[in-house]
Amino acid sequence: MSSQTYPLTLYYDSHCPLCVAEMDHLRHRDAAGQLRFSDIWAPDFEGPPAGCTQQDLLTLIHARCADGTVVRGVEVFRRAYEAVGLGWVTHATRWPLLGRLADAAYPVLARNRHRIPRPLVQALFTPALRRAAEAAAARRCPADGGCRL
């Protein structure tokens, strides 16, 4: 992992159930502390990164790398999932054809994310969240009895 990339600050829309589920999943998986989460609706939100507006953050997901570089769209997910050791989830989006398809399709998904029914979001993320929570608990309470709770 590049020292120029991490920690990676993810700007997300807490009014979006899909966004919240994704960030919760990443938060549980972030054992190495590579990610920072910035809710763009939080009262203490410091504002968008340089060169971006609040509307930009609502249109597509954005992230700021440790070196100040801003990335958007599918690239944010690629870097975030790599940070938590799940790079295989987005690996296919690095292939030329699938990458272009993902980059083209993501803005459509982002524009329509509030229309995705909550039960569908829950069905998609509940198993992943459960596995992530179990992995986090296993890191705190390893089988050798050295629980850090």
C-alpha positions in Angstrom: 0.0 0.0 0.0 1.3 3.4 -1.0 2.2 5.9 1.7 1.0 8.5 -0.8 -2.5 7.0 -0.7 -3.1 6.0 2.9 -4.7 7.1 5.1 -7.5 7.5 2.6 -10.3 9.8 3.6 -13.7 8.7 2.2 -16.4 11.4 1.8 -19.8 9.7 2.0 -23.5 10.6 2.1 -25.0 9.5 5.4 -28.5 10.1 4.1 -28.0 7.2 1.7 -28.6 3.7 3.1 -26.4 2.1 0.4 -23.5 4.5 1.2 -23.9 4.0 5.0 -23.9 0.2 4.6 -20.8 0.3 2.4 -18.9 2.6 4.8 -20.0 0.4 7.8 -18.6 -2.6 6.0 -15.3 -0.9 5.2 -15.1 0.5 8.8 -15.4 -3.0 10.3 -12.8 -4.3 7.9 -10.2 -1.5 8.4 -8.0 -3.4 10.9 -4.9 -1.4 9.9 -6.5 2.0 10.2 -5.9 2.9 6.6 -9.3 4.6 6.1 -10.9 7.8 7.5 -14.6 8.4 7.1 -16.1 11.9 6.5 -19.8 12.2 6.6 -20.7 15.1 4.4 -23.8 15.8 6.4 -22.2 15.8 9.8 -22.3 19.1 11.8 -18.6 19.0 12.2 -17.9 18.3 8.5 -14.8 20.3 7.5 -16.0 20.8 4.0 -15.1 19.2 0.7 -11.5 18.6 -0.4 -9.8 21.3 -2.4 -11.2 21.7 -5.9 -14.5 20.0 -5.0 -18.0 21.2 -4.0 -20.6 19.7 -1.8 -22.6 18.9 -4.9 -19.6 17.1 -6.4 -19.5 14.9 -3.2 -23.3 14.2 -3.6 -22.9 13.3 -7.3 -20.0 10.7 -7.0 -18.1 9.3 -4.1 -14.8 11.1 -3.5 -11.7 10.4 -1.5 -8.6 12.3 -0.5 -5.3 10.4 -0.5 -2.6 11.1 2.1 -0.7 13.2 -0.5 -3.8 15.4 -1.1 -4.7 13.8 -4.4 -8.5 13.5 -4.9 -9.9 10.4 -6.5 -13.6 9.8 -7.5 -15.9 7.1 -8.5 -14.9 3.5 -8.8 -11.3 4.3 -8.1 -12.3 5.2 -4.5 -13.7 1.7 -4.0 -10.7 0.1 -5.6 -8.4 1.9 -3.2 -10.6 1.4 -0.2 -11.1 -2.3 -0.7 -7.4 -2.8 -1.2 -6.8 -0.9 2.1 -8.9 -3.4 4.0 -7.4 -6.5 2.3 -10.3 -7.1 0.0 -8.8 -6.0 -3.3 -10.2 -9.0 -5.0 -13.6 -7.5 -4.7 -12.8 -4.7 -7.1 -9.9 -6.5 -9.0 -12.0 -7.1 -12.2 -12.6 -3.3 -12.4 -8.9 -2.9 -13.2 -9.3 -4.9 -16.4 -9.5 -2.6 -19.4 -13.0 -3.5 -20.7 -14.6 -4.1 -17.3 -12.9 -1.1 -15.8 -14.4 1.2 -18.5 -17.8 -0.4 -18.0 -17.7 0.1 -14.2 -16.5 3.7 -14.6 -19.4 4.4 -17.0 -22.0 2.5 -15.0 -21.1 3.9 -11.6 -22.5 7.4 -12.2 -25.8 5.9 -13.1 -25.9 3.9 -9.9 -24.7 6.9 -7.9 -27.5 9.1 -9.3 -30.1 6.5 -8.5 -28.8 5.2 -5.2 -31.6 6.6 -3.1 -34.1 4.6 -5.1 -32.6 1.3 -4.1 -35.0 -0.3 -1.6 -33.6 -0.7 1.9 -34.5 -4.4 2.0 -32.2 -4.9 -1.1 -29.4 -3.0 0.5 -29.8 -5.0 3.7 -29.8 -8.3 1.7 -26.6 -7.2 -0.1 -24.7 -6.0 3.0 -26.0 -7.9 6.0 -24.0 -11.0 5.4 -20.9 -8.9 4.6 -21.4 -6.8 7.7 -21.8 -9.9 9.8 -18.5 -11.4 8.5 -16.8 -8.1 9.0 -18.0 -7.8 12.6 -16.9 -11.4 13.3 -13.4 -10.7 11.8 -13.1 -7.6 13.9 -14.2 -9.5 17.0 -11.6 -12.2 16.2 -8.9 -9.6 16.0 -9.9 -8.3 19.5 -10.4 -11.7 21.0 -8.1 -14.3 19.3 -8.5 -18.0 20.0 -5.4 -18.0 22.2 -7.4 -16.2 25.0 -5.6 -12.8 24.7 -8.9 -10.8 24.5 -8.3 -7.1 24.1 -11.9 -6.0 25.0 
